Amino acid sequence: MQRATDPARWGPLSRYQLIKALADAHNRHEDYCARWGCRGTDAYLVAHQQLRSRYQQGLTIRLSALPWHAQQVAQRIQLQGVWA
C-alpha cells in the first residue's frame, strides 16, 4: 500500500517503524550508489544507528540530537518532533 503524497496526512511513525525505514533507506541508497558508481552518504546509517541505540536504551528520540545530514534524512522519512 502506498502512503498519501501529503506528508501531513501520514501521521507520525512509531519509533520502530522509523528506525526500520532508515535502515531500508540506507540499503536502497547503497544499492543505488553501487549501481551507478557514485559515492554515497552515511547519513541514513548514522541516523539509523543513533536512533536505534537510543530506542534500545529507552531514551527519548530527539531529531535535534542528530548530525545535520542525519536530521535531513530522518525528516524525509517523516520524523516530527520528539517521541518519549
PDB file of N, CA, C and O in Angstrom:
ATOM      1  N   MET A   1       0.837  -1.176   0.000  1.00  0.00           N
ATOM      2  CA  MET A   1       0.000   0.000   0.000  1.00  0.00           C
ATOM      3  C   MET A   1       0.888   1.247   0.000  1.00  0.00           C
ATOM      4  O   MET A   1       1.839   1.337   0.776  1.00  0.00           O
ATOM      5  N   GLN A   2       0.575   2.198  -0.865  1.00  0.00           N
ATOM      6  CA  GLN A   2       1.341   3.430  -0.921  1.00  0.00           C
ATOM      7  C   GLN A   2       0.784   4.439   0.069  1.00  0.00           C
ATOM      8  O   GLN A   2      -0.415   4.478   0.347  1.00  0.00           O
ATOM      9  N   ARG A   3       1.688   5.251   0.591  1.00  0.00           N
ATOM     10  CA  ARG A   3       1.267   6.305   1.506  1.00  0.00           C
ATOM     11  C   ARG A   3       0.760   7.495   0.695  1.00  0.00           C
ATOM     12  O   ARG A   3       1.106   7.660  -0.475  1.00  0.00           O
ATOM     13  N   ALA A   4      -0.061   8.314   1.332  1.00  0.00           N
ATOM     14  CA  ALA A   4      -0.562   9.526   0.684  1.00  0.00           C
ATOM     15  C   ALA A   4       0.621  10.413   0.299  1.00  0.00           C
ATOM     16  O   ALA A   4       1.671  10.374   0.940  1.00  0.00           O
ATOM     17  N   THR A   5       0.443  11.203  -0.738  1.00  0.00           N
ATOM     18  CA  THR A   5       1.533  12.073  -1.173  1.00  0.00           C
ATOM     19  C   THR A   5       1.710  13.272  -0.253  1.00  0.00           C
ATOM     20  O   THR A   5       2.740  13.943  -0.320  1.00  0.00           O
ATOM     21  N   ASP A   6       0.747  13.557   0.591  1.00  0.00           N
ATOM     22  CA  ASP A   6       0.832  14.676   1.527  1.00  0.00           C
ATOM     23  C   ASP A   6       1.369  14.172   2.867  1.00  0.00           C
ATOM     24  O   ASP A   6       0.650  13.473   3.581  1.00  0.00           O
ATOM     25  N   PRO A   7       2.633  14.512   3.236  1.00  0.00           N
ATOM     26  CA  PRO A   7       3.206  14.002   4.484  1.00  0.00           C
ATOM     27  C   PRO A   7       2.400  14.362   5.727  1.00  0.00           C
ATOM     28  O   PRO A   7       2.448  13.633   6.718  1.00  0.00           O
ATOM     29  N   ALA A   8       1.660  15.473   5.697  1.00  0.00           N
ATOM     30  CA  ALA A   8       0.870  15.860   6.865  1.00  0.00           C
ATOM     31  C   ALA A   8      -0.207  14.831   7.180  1.00  0.00           C
ATOM     32  O   ALA A   8      -0.669  14.754   8.319  1.00  0.00           O
ATOM     33  N   ARG A   9      -0.615  14.037   6.189  1.00  0.00           N
ATOM     34  CA  ARG A   9      -1.653  13.034   6.395  1.00  0.00           C
ATOM     35  C   ARG A   9      -1.086  11.694   6.855  1.00  0.00           C
ATOM     36  O   ARG A   9      -1.845  10.779   7.174  1.00  0.00           O
ATOM     37  N   TRP A  10       0.245  11.569   6.893  1.00  0.00           N
ATOM     38  CA  TRP A  10       0.844  10.290   7.260  1.00  0.00           C
ATOM     39  C   TRP A  10       0.658   9.950   8.722  1.00  0.00           C
ATOM     40  O   TRP A  10       0.463   8.790   9.085  1.00  0.00           O
ATOM     41  N   GLY A  11       0.720  10.980   9.561  1.00  0.00           N
ATOM     42  CA  GLY A  11       0.769  10.716  10.992  1.00  0.00           C
ATOM     43  C   GLY A  11       2.184  10.287  11.349  1.00  0.00           C
ATOM     44  O   GLY A  11       2.949   9.879  10.475  1.00  0.00           O
ATOM     45  N   PRO A  12       2.534  10.377  12.616  1.00  0.00           N
ATOM     46  CA  PRO A  12       3.901  10.022  12.994  1.00  0.00           C
ATOM     47  C   PRO A  12       4.134   8.521  12.894  1.00  0.00           C
ATOM     48  O   PRO A  12       3.247   7.718  13.183  1.00  0.00           O
ATOM     49  N   LEU A  13       5.329   8.160  12.485  1.00  0.00           N
ATOM     50  CA  LEU A  13       5.722   6.759  12.502  1.00  0.00           C
ATOM     51  C   LEU A  13       6.055   6.379  13.939  1.00  0.00           C
ATOM     52  O   LEU A  13       6.466   7.225  14.734  1.00  0.00           O
ATOM     53  N   SER A  14       5.878   5.123  14.261  1.00  0.00           N
ATOM     54  CA  SER A  14       6.347   4.677  15.570  1.00  0.00           C
ATOM     55  C   SER A  14       7.871   4.695  15.539  1.00  0.00           C
ATOM     56  O   SER A  14       8.474   4.752  14.467  1.00  0.00           O
ATOM     57  N   ARG A  15       8.484   4.646  16.701  1.00  0.00           N
ATOM     58  CA  ARG A  15       9.948   4.649  16.738  1.00  0.00           C
ATOM     59  C   ARG A  15      10.503   3.466  15.960  1.00  0.00           C
ATOM     60  O   ARG A  15      11.463   3.611  15.203  1.00  0.00           O
ATOM     61  N   TYR A  16       9.905   2.303  16.145  1.00  0.00           N
ATOM     62  CA  TYR A  16      10.379   1.103  15.448  1.00  0.00           C
ATOM     63  C   TYR A  16      10.247   1.265  13.933  1.00  0.00           C
ATOM     64  O   TYR A  16      11.164   0.918  13.189  1.00  0.00           O
ATOM     65  N   GLN A  17       9.104   1.794  13.474  1.00  0.00           N
ATOM     66  CA  GLN A  17       8.896   1.994  12.036  1.00  0.00           C
ATOM     67  C   GLN A  17       9.927   2.955  11.455  1.00  0.00           C
ATOM     68  O   GLN A  17      10.443   2.733  10.360  1.00  0.00           O
ATOM     69  N   LEU A  18      10.223   4.023  12.191  1.00  0.00           N
ATOM     70  CA  LEU A  18      11.202   5.000  11.726  1.00  0.00           C
ATOM     71  C   LEU A  18      12.581   4.366  11.603  1.00  0.00           C
ATOM     72  O   LEU A  18      13.259   4.545  10.591  1.00  0.00           O
ATOM     73  N   ILE A  19      12.999   3.630  12.622  1.00  0.00           N
ATOM     74  CA  ILE A  19      14.321   3.008  12.619  1.00  0.00           C
ATOM     75  C   ILE A  19      14.429   2.013  11.470  1.00  0.00           C
ATOM     76  O   ILE A  19      15.450   1.965  10.783  1.00  0.00           O
ATOM     77  N   LYS A  20      13.385   1.221  11.258  1.00  0.00           N
ATOM     78  CA  LYS A  20      13.383   0.253  10.153  1.00  0.00           C
ATOM     79  C   LYS A  20      13.404   0.981   8.804  1.00  0.00           C
ATOM     80  O   LYS A  20      14.104   0.559   7.884  1.00  0.00           O
ATOM     81  N   ALA A  21      12.644   2.063   8.685  1.00  0.00           N
ATOM     82  CA  ALA A  21      12.606   2.825   7.435  1.00  0.00           C
ATOM     83  C   ALA A  21      13.971   3.434   7.113  1.00  0.00           C
ATOM     84  O   ALA A  21      14.373   3.475   5.950  1.00  0.00           O
ATOM     85  N   LEU A  22      14.685   3.907   8.135  1.00  0.00           N
ATOM     86  CA  LEU A  22      16.019   4.459   7.911  1.00  0.00           C
ATOM     87  C   LEU A  22      16.995   3.376   7.458  1.00  0.00           C
ATOM     88  O   LEU A  22      17.822   3.612   6.577  1.00  0.00           O
ATOM     89  N   ALA A  23      16.900   2.192   8.057  1.00  0.00           N
ATOM     90  CA  ALA A  23      17.769   1.084   7.640  1.00  0.00           C
ATOM     91  C   ALA A  23      17.473   0.697   6.192  1.00  0.00           C
ATOM     92  O   ALA A  23      18.393   0.471   5.405  1.00  0.00           O
ATOM     93  N   ASP A  24      16.198   0.622   5.847  1.00  0.00           N
ATOM     94  CA  ASP A  24      15.810   0.289   4.471  1.00  0.00           C
ATOM     95  C   ASP A  24      16.300   1.358   3.489  1.00  0.00           C
ATOM     96  O   ASP A  24      16.776   1.036   2.401  1.00  0.00           O
ATOM     97  N   ALA A  25      16.179   2.628   3.880  1.00  0.00           N
ATOM     98  CA  ALA A  25      16.631   3.724   3.016  1.00  0.00           C
ATOM     99  C   ALA A  25      18.144   3.657   2.817  1.00  0.00           C
ATOM    100  O   ALA A  25      18.641   3.906   1.719  1.00  0.00           O
ATOM    101  N   HIS A  26      18.868   3.322   3.875  1.00  0.00           N
ATOM    102  CA  HIS A  26      20.327   3.185   3.753  1.00  0.00           C
ATOM    103  C   HIS A  26      20.674   2.082   2.755  1.00  0.00           C
ATOM    104  O   HIS A  26      21.543   2.266   1.902  1.00  0.00           O
ATOM    105  N   ASN A  27      20.003   0.946   2.860  1.00  0.00           N
ATOM    106  CA  ASN A  27      20.267  -0.168   1.943  1.00  0.00           C
ATOM    107  C   ASN A  27      19.945   0.207   0.493  1.00  0.00           C
ATOM    108  O   ASN A  27      20.708  -0.116  -0.417  1.00  0.00           O
ATOM    109  N   ARG A  28      18.815   0.888   0.280  1.00  0.00           N
ATOM    110  CA  ARG A  28      18.453   1.322  -1.076  1.00  0.00           C
ATOM    111  C   ARG A  28      19.477   2.315  -1.626  1.00  0.00           C
ATOM    112  O   ARG A  28      19.849   2.251  -2.797  1.00  0.00           O
ATOM    113  N   HIS A  29      19.927   3.229  -0.769  1.00  0.00           N
ATOM    114  CA  HIS A  29      20.913   4.231  -1.174  1.00  0.00           C
ATOM    115  C   HIS A  29      22.227   3.552  -1.572  1.00  0.00           C
ATOM    116  O   HIS A  29      22.832   3.914  -2.581  1.00  0.00           O
ATOM    117  N   GLU A  30      22.668   2.571  -0.784  1.00  0.00           N
ATOM    118  CA  GLU A  30      23.904   1.849  -1.110  1.00  0.00           C
ATOM    119  C   GLU A  30      23.762   1.087  -2.422  1.00  0.00           C
ATOM    120  O   GLU A  30      24.687   1.066  -3.234  1.00  0.00           O
ATOM    121  N   ASP A  31      22.613   0.467  -2.629  1.00  0.00           N
ATOM    122  CA  ASP A  31      22.375  -0.250  -3.887  1.00  0.00           C
ATOM    123  C   ASP A  31      22.443   0.712  -5.077  1.00  0.00           C
ATOM    124  O   ASP A  31      23.046   0.402  -6.104  1.00  0.00           O
ATOM    125  N   TYR A  32      21.819   1.873  -4.924  1.00  0.00           N
ATOM    126  CA  TYR A  32      21.821   2.878  -5.985  1.00  0.00           C
ATOM    127  C   TYR A  32      23.253   3.319  -6.302  1.00  0.00           C
ATOM    128  O   TYR A  32      23.641   3.402  -7.467  1.00  0.00           O
ATOM    129  N   CYS A  33      24.036   3.603  -5.250  1.00  0.00           N
ATOM    130  CA  CYS A  33      25.414   4.063  -5.456  1.00  0.00           C
ATOM    131  C   CYS A  33      26.276   2.972  -6.079  1.00  0.00           C
ATOM    132  O   CYS A  33      27.127   3.259  -6.920  1.00  0.00           O
ATOM    133  N   ALA A  34      26.064   1.737  -5.678  1.00  0.00           N
ATOM    134  CA  ALA A  34      26.826   0.631  -6.264  1.00  0.00           C
ATOM    135  C   ALA A  34      26.483   0.480  -7.746  1.00  0.00           C
ATOM    136  O   ALA A  34      27.355   0.208  -8.571  1.00  0.00           O
ATOM    137  N   ARG A  35      25.222   0.658  -8.065  1.00  0.00           N
ATOM    138  CA  ARG A  35      24.777   0.504  -9.450  1.00  0.00           C
ATOM    139  C   ARG A  35      25.338   1.606 -10.342  1.00  0.00           C
ATOM    140  O   ARG A  35      25.752   1.343 -11.471  1.00  0.00           O
ATOM    141  N   TRP A  36      25.354   2.836  -9.839  1.00  0.00           N
ATOM    142  CA  TRP A  36      25.741   3.971 -10.676  1.00  0.00           C
ATOM    143  C   TRP A  36      27.155   4.470 -10.405  1.00  0.00           C
ATOM    144  O   TRP A  36      27.590   5.441 -11.024  1.00  0.00           O
ATOM    145  N   GLY A  37      27.869   3.839  -9.509  1.00  0.00           N
ATOM    146  CA  GLY A  37      29.266   4.193  -9.262  1.00  0.00           C
ATOM    147  C   GLY A  37      29.466   5.534  -8.592  1.00  0.00           C
ATOM    148  O   GLY A  37      30.495   6.179  -8.793  1.00  0.00           O
ATOM    149  N   CYS A  38      28.508   5.961  -7.807  1.00  0.00           N
ATOM    150  CA  CYS A  38      28.656   7.242  -7.121  1.00  0.00           C
ATOM    151  C   CYS A  38      29.082   7.001  -5.671  1.00  0.00           C
ATOM    152  O   CYS A  38      29.023   5.881  -5.164  1.00  0.00           O
ATOM    153  N   ARG A  39      29.507   8.067  -5.032  1.00  0.00           N
ATOM    154  CA  ARG A  39      29.903   7.969  -3.630  1.00  0.00           C
ATOM    155  C   ARG A  39      28.690   8.306  -2.778  1.00  0.00           C
ATOM    156  O   ARG A  39      28.082   9.364  -2.938  1.00  0.00           O
ATOM    157  N   GLY A  40      28.350   7.416  -1.891  1.00  0.00           N
ATOM    158  CA  GLY A  40      27.147   7.586  -1.082  1.00  0.00           C
ATOM    159  C   GLY A  40      27.376   8.412   0.169  1.00  0.00           C
ATOM    160  O   GLY A  40      28.492   8.848   0.453  1.00  0.00           O
ATOM    161  N   THR A  41      26.309   8.616   0.901  1.00  0.00           N
ATOM    162  CA  THR A  41      26.363   9.318   2.175  1.00  0.00           C
ATOM    163  C   THR A  41      26.083   8.332   3.298  1.00  0.00           C
ATOM    164  O   THR A  41      25.376   7.342   3.103  1.00  0.00           O
ATOM    165  N   ASP A  42      26.633   8.601   4.459  1.00  0.00           N
ATOM    166  CA  ASP A  42      26.374   7.755   5.621  1.00  0.00           C
ATOM    167  C   ASP A  42      25.223   8.300   6.467  1.00  0.00           C
ATOM    168  O   ASP A  42      24.968   7.800   7.563  1.00  0.00           O
ATOM    169  N   ALA A  43      24.534   9.311   5.967  1.00  0.00           N
ATOM    170  CA  ALA A  43      23.501   9.969   6.772  1.00  0.00           C
ATOM    171  C   ALA A  43      22.409   9.004   7.218  1.00  0.00           C
ATOM    172  O   ALA A  43      21.981   9.049   8.371  1.00  0.00           O
ATOM    173  N   TYR A  44      21.952   8.130   6.319  1.00  0.00           N
ATOM    174  CA  TYR A  44      20.905   7.179   6.692  1.00  0.00           C
ATOM    175  C   TYR A  44      21.405   6.235   7.775  1.00  0.00           C
ATOM    176  O   TYR A  44      20.698   5.945   8.741  1.00  0.00           O
ATOM    177  N   LEU A  45      22.645   5.755   7.599  1.00  0.00           N
ATOM    178  CA  LEU A  45      23.215   4.810   8.552  1.00  0.00           C
ATOM    179  C   LEU A  45      23.430   5.461   9.912  1.00  0.00           C
ATOM    180  O   LEU A  45      23.136   4.855  10.943  1.00  0.00           O
ATOM    181  N   VAL A  46      23.942   6.693   9.925  1.00  0.00           N
ATOM    182  CA  VAL A  46      24.163   7.406  11.186  1.00  0.00           C
ATOM    183  C   VAL A  46      22.840   7.611  11.919  1.00  0.00           C
ATOM    184  O   VAL A  46      22.744   7.351  13.119  1.00  0.00           O
ATOM    185  N   ALA A  47      21.822   8.076  11.200  1.00  0.00           N
ATOM    186  CA  ALA A  47      20.510   8.287  11.824  1.00  0.00           C
ATOM    187  C   ALA A  47      19.959   6.969  12.356  1.00  0.00           C
ATOM    188  O   ALA A  47      19.444   6.914  13.473  1.00  0.00           O
ATOM    189  N   HIS A  48      20.068   5.915  11.562  1.00  0.00           N
ATOM    190  CA  HIS A  48      19.570   4.601  11.976  1.00  0.00           C
ATOM    191  C   HIS A  48      20.282   4.124  13.237  1.00  0.00           C
ATOM    192  O   HIS A  48      19.626   3.708  14.192  1.00  0.00           O
ATOM    193  N   GLN A  49      21.605   4.176  13.257  1.00  0.00           N
ATOM    194  CA  GLN A  49      22.362   3.671  14.395  1.00  0.00           C
ATOM    195  C   GLN A  49      22.104   4.478  15.658  1.00  0.00           C
ATOM    196  O   GLN A  49      21.934   3.907  16.736  1.00  0.00           O
ATOM    197  N   GLN A  50      22.075   5.797  15.535  1.00  0.00           N
ATOM    198  CA  GLN A  50      21.869   6.624  16.723  1.00  0.00           C
ATOM    199  C   GLN A  50      20.460   6.465  17.281  1.00  0.00           C
ATOM    200  O   GLN A  50      20.277   6.362  18.494  1.00  0.00           O
ATOM    201  N   LEU A  51      19.469   6.444  16.400  1.00  0.00           N
ATOM    202  CA  LEU A  51      18.096   6.292  16.880  1.00  0.00           C
ATOM    203  C   LEU A  51      17.860   4.896  17.449  1.00  0.00           C
ATOM    204  O   LEU A  51      17.174   4.750  18.461  1.00  0.00           O
ATOM    205  N   ARG A  52      18.420   3.870  16.809  1.00  0.00           N
ATOM    206  CA  ARG A  52      18.267   2.506  17.316  1.00  0.00           C
ATOM    207  C   ARG A  52      18.901   2.376  18.697  1.00  0.00           C
ATOM    208  O   ARG A  52      18.328   1.757  19.593  1.00  0.00           O
ATOM    209  N   SER A  53      20.085   2.962  18.867  1.00  0.00           N
ATOM    210  CA  SER A  53      20.775   2.905  20.151  1.00  0.00           C
ATOM    211  C   SER A  53      19.943   3.567  21.248  1.00  0.00           C
ATOM    212  O   SER A  53      19.783   3.011  22.334  1.00  0.00           O
ATOM    213  N   ARG A  54      19.416   4.752  20.957  1.00  0.00           N
ATOM    214  CA  ARG A  54      18.595   5.460  21.954  1.00  0.00           C
ATOM    215  C   ARG A  54      17.304   4.694  22.240  1.00  0.00           C
ATOM    216  O   ARG A  54      16.849   4.639  23.382  1.00  0.00           O
ATOM    217  N   TYR A  55      16.724   4.109  21.208  1.00  0.00           N
ATOM    218  CA  TYR A  55      15.489   3.331  21.366  1.00  0.00           C
ATOM    219  C   TYR A  55      15.736   2.123  22.263  1.00  0.00           C
ATOM    220  O   TYR A  55      14.932   1.834  23.150  1.00  0.00           O
ATOM    221  N   GLN A  56      16.839   1.417  22.038  1.00  0.00           N
ATOM    222  CA  GLN A  56      17.148   0.231  22.827  1.00  0.00           C
ATOM    223  C   GLN A  56      17.438   0.580  24.282  1.00  0.00           C
ATOM    224  O   GLN A  56      17.204  -0.235  25.175  1.00  0.00           O
ATOM    225  N   GLN A  57      17.943   1.784  24.524  1.00  0.00           N
ATOM    226  CA  GLN A  57      18.220   2.228  25.887  1.00  0.00           C
ATOM    227  C   GLN A  57      16.986   2.838  26.551  1.00  0.00           C
ATOM    228  O   GLN A  57      17.021   3.190  27.730  1.00  0.00           O
ATOM    229  N   GLY A  58      15.910   2.960  25.802  1.00  0.00           N
ATOM    230  CA  GLY A  58      14.686   3.538  26.344  1.00  0.00           C
ATOM    231  C   GLY A  58      14.745   5.045  26.489  1.00  0.00           C
ATOM    232  O   GLY A  58      13.993   5.622  27.274  1.00  0.00           O
ATOM    233  N   LEU A  59      15.627   5.691  25.745  1.00  0.00           N
ATOM    234  CA  LEU A  59      15.794   7.140  25.837  1.00  0.00           C
ATOM    235  C   LEU A  59      14.880   7.860  24.854  1.00  0.00           C
ATOM    236  O   LEU A  59      14.345   7.253  23.926  1.00  0.00           O
ATOM    237  N   THR A  60      14.710   9.158  25.068  1.00  0.00           N
ATOM    238  CA  THR A  60      13.928   9.992  24.166  1.00  0.00           C
ATOM    239  C   THR A  60      14.657  10.127  22.832  1.00  0.00           C
ATOM    240  O   THR A  60      15.878  10.278  22.791  1.00  0.00           O
ATOM    241  N   ILE A  61      13.902  10.071  21.760  1.00  0.00           N
ATOM    242  CA  ILE A  61      14.474  10.257  20.426  1.00  0.00           C
ATOM    243  C   ILE A  61      14.225  11.702  20.020  1.00  0.00           C
ATOM    244  O   ILE A  61      13.082  12.110  19.819  1.00  0.00           O
ATOM    245  N   ARG A  62      15.302  12.472  19.900  1.00  0.00           N
ATOM    246  CA  ARG A  62      15.210  13.877  19.510  1.00  0.00           C
ATOM    247  C   ARG A  62      15.881  14.097  18.165  1.00  0.00           C
ATOM    248  O   ARG A  62      17.041  13.739  17.960  1.00  0.00           O
ATOM    249  N   LEU A  63      15.136  14.682  17.273  1.00  0.00           N
ATOM    250  CA  LEU A  63      15.680  14.997  15.956  1.00  0.00           C
ATOM    251  C   LEU A  63      16.868  15.940  16.074  1.00  0.00           C
ATOM    252  O   LEU A  63      17.849  15.793  15.345  1.00  0.00           O
ATOM    253  N   SER A  64      16.790  16.901  16.979  1.00  0.00           N
ATOM    254  CA  SER A  64      17.853  17.902  17.106  1.00  0.00           C
ATOM    255  C   SER A  64      19.167  17.309  17.608  1.00  0.00           C
ATOM    256  O   SER A  64      20.210  17.953  17.498  1.00  0.00           O
ATOM    257  N   ALA A  65      19.137  16.095  18.158  1.00  0.00           N
ATOM    258  CA  ALA A  65      20.361  15.463  18.655  1.00  0.00           C
ATOM    259  C   ALA A  65      21.168  14.795  17.546  1.00  0.00           C
ATOM    260  O   ALA A  65      22.318  14.410  17.760  1.00  0.00           O
ATOM    261  N   LEU A  66      20.575  14.656  16.371  1.00  0.00           N
ATOM    262  CA  LEU A  66      21.263  14.006  15.257  1.00  0.00           C
ATOM    263  C   LEU A  66      22.160  14.994  14.521  1.00  0.00           C
ATOM    264  O   LEU A  66      21.890  16.195  14.528  1.00  0.00           O
ATOM    265  N   PRO A  67      23.234  14.499  13.881  1.00  0.00           N
ATOM    266  CA  PRO A  67      24.015  15.368  12.994  1.00  0.00           C
ATOM    267  C   PRO A  67      23.114  15.916  11.877  1.00  0.00           C
ATOM    268  O   PRO A  67      22.085  15.319  11.558  1.00  0.00           O
ATOM    269  N   TRP A  68      23.503  17.045  11.289  1.00  0.00           N
ATOM    270  CA  TRP A  68      22.640  17.748  10.334  1.00  0.00           C
ATOM    271  C   TRP A  68      22.160  16.853   9.197  1.00  0.00           C
ATOM    272  O   TRP A  68      20.962  16.814   8.919  1.00  0.00           O
ATOM    273  N   HIS A  69      23.061  16.134   8.535  1.00  0.00           N
ATOM    274  CA  HIS A  69      22.636  15.302   7.408  1.00  0.00           C
ATOM    275  C   HIS A  69      21.702  14.187   7.862  1.00  0.00           C
ATOM    276  O   HIS A  69      20.767  13.828   7.146  1.00  0.00           O
ATOM    277  N   ALA A  70      21.950  13.644   9.041  1.00  0.00           N
ATOM    278  CA  ALA A  70      21.064  12.612   9.581  1.00  0.00           C
ATOM    279  C   ALA A  70      19.687  13.207   9.894  1.00  0.00           C
ATOM    280  O   ALA A  70      18.667  12.541   9.715  1.00  0.00           O
ATOM    281  N   GLN A  71      19.660  14.459  10.361  1.00  0.00           N
ATOM    282  CA  GLN A  71      18.377  15.134  10.599  1.00  0.00           C
ATOM    283  C   GLN A  71      17.580  15.231   9.308  1.00  0.00           C
ATOM    284  O   GLN A  71      16.376  14.977   9.288  1.00  0.00           O
ATOM    285  N   GLN A  72      18.264  15.603   8.230  1.00  0.00           N
ATOM    286  CA  GLN A  72      17.574  15.790   6.956  1.00  0.00           C
ATOM    287  C   GLN A  72      16.945  14.497   6.451  1.00  0.00           C
ATOM    288  O   GLN A  72      15.804  14.497   5.988  1.00  0.00           O
ATOM    289  N   VAL A  73      17.686  13.396   6.540  1.00  0.00           N
ATOM    290  CA  VAL A  73      17.115  12.144   6.050  1.00  0.00           C
ATOM    291  C   VAL A  73      16.019  11.649   6.977  1.00  0.00           C
ATOM    292  O   VAL A  73      15.044  11.053   6.519  1.00  0.00           O
ATOM    293  N   ALA A  74      16.164  11.887   8.282  1.00  0.00           N
ATOM    294  CA  ALA A  74      15.113  11.487   9.220  1.00  0.00           C
ATOM    295  C   ALA A  74      13.838  12.282   8.946  1.00  0.00           C
ATOM    296  O   ALA A  74      12.737  11.736   9.021  1.00  0.00           O
ATOM    297  N   GLN A  75      13.983  13.565   8.629  1.00  0.00           N
ATOM    298  CA  GLN A  75      12.815  14.373   8.286  1.00  0.00           C
ATOM    299  C   GLN A  75      12.156  13.849   7.027  1.00  0.00           C
ATOM    300  O   GLN A  75      10.930  13.786   6.932  1.00  0.00           O
ATOM    301  N   ARG A  76      12.980  13.474   6.061  1.00  0.00           N
ATOM    302  CA  ARG A  76      12.426  12.927   4.834  1.00  0.00           C
ATOM    303  C   ARG A  76      11.632  11.660   5.102  1.00  0.00           C
ATOM    304  O   ARG A  76      10.636  11.394   4.429  1.00  0.00           O
ATOM    305  N   ILE A  77      12.062  10.885   6.070  1.00  0.00           N
ATOM    306  CA  ILE A  77      11.383   9.631   6.369  1.00  0.00           C
ATOM    307  C   ILE A  77      10.226   9.894   7.339  1.00  0.00           C
ATOM    308  O   ILE A  77       9.551   8.956   7.761  1.00  0.00           O
ATOM    309  N   GLN A  78      10.002  11.116   7.682  1.00  0.00           N
ATOM    310  CA  GLN A  78       8.842  11.553   8.456  1.00  0.00           C
ATOM    311  C   GLN A  78       9.034  11.372   9.951  1.00  0.00           C
ATOM    312  O   GLN A  78       8.323  10.601  10.597  1.00  0.00           O
ATOM    313  N   LEU A  79      10.001  12.091  10.488  1.00  0.00           N
ATOM    314  CA  LEU A  79      10.176  12.199  11.933  1.00  0.00           C
ATOM    315  C   LEU A  79       9.818  13.632  12.299  1.00  0.00           C
ATOM    316  O   LEU A  79      10.463  14.574  11.837  1.00  0.00           O
ATOM    317  N   GLN A  80       8.823  13.794  13.104  1.00  0.00           N
ATOM    318  CA  GLN A  80       8.382  15.129  13.508  1.00  0.00           C
ATOM    319  C   GLN A  80       8.473  15.242  15.025  1.00  0.00           C
ATOM    320  O   GLN A  80       7.792  14.505  15.739  1.00  0.00           O
ATOM    321  N   GLY A  81       9.299  16.148  15.524  1.00  0.00           N
ATOM    322  CA  GLY A  81       9.336  16.430  16.943  1.00  0.00           C
ATOM    323  C   GLY A  81      10.033  15.373  17.777  1.00  0.00           C
ATOM    324  O   GLY A  81      11.078  14.845  17.397  1.00  0.00           O
ATOM    325  N   VAL A  82       9.439  15.075  18.918  1.00  0.00           N
ATOM    326  CA  VAL A  82      10.064  14.212  19.924  1.00  0.00           C
ATOM    327  C   VAL A  82       9.112  13.096  20.308  1.00  0.00           C
ATOM    328  O   VAL A  82       7.920  13.325  20.512  1.00  0.00           O
ATOM    329  N   TRP A  83       9.639  11.896  20.404  1.00  0.00           N
ATOM    330  CA  TRP A  83       8.877  10.778  20.980  1.00  0.00           C
ATOM    331  C   TRP A  83       9.589  10.310  22.223  1.00  0.00           C
ATOM    332  O   TRP A  83      10.813  10.179  22.225  1.00  0.00           O
ATOM    333  N   ALA A  84       8.849  10.058  23.272  1.00  0.00           N
ATOM    334  CA  ALA A  84       9.454   9.540  24.506  1.00  0.00           C
ATOM    335  C   ALA A  84       9.614   8.047  24.398  1.00  0.00           C
ATOM    336  O   ALA A  84      10.105   7.410  25.329  1.00  0.00           O
TER     337      ALA A  84
END
